[in-house]
Amino acid sequence: MATTILAAGTTAATSSDITLAAGESVTLFLTGASGGLTPESASCAVQFKRADNSYTTAYTMEGVANKNTARFDGPVIFRVSRPAGSASFGVDRA
């Protein structure tokens, strides 16, 4: 069952930190507003937390490039960050 980690919207937003333990994995996917299709203009950064507590973009999910999903393994602390835009979309976790 999917869990929303960043609700659909058009404003800039960043999810809270999510921790994966060693041996855990996660699949993230872009979602359109109200269960609709993901807009081609959707773009969202998957950011990993560094040892100095800053973040680095590890992957960019994009509707136009057909990169609607991201999968990775722990141990890692991550978040997703959406810039402001005209297309409403969010990110769910499978």
C-alpha angles and dihedrals in degrees: 000000000000124000123203112235096170118025118226114269146125099239124093109269141166126203123230118264116281120201124211117193123217109288094024123112135191137202117204125192138185116246131198122229116280093003093303128137119293109259116243089233092059113123127169132171122226105210127195121209114241128215090260090055093251121120133240126197106245098175140359119219112208134181095207094052091047089241093133096146140050128192127187143153135239157275089084142109112221144166137185125234127199122195120220114273146145097259118080114225142138141190128254131191119225 
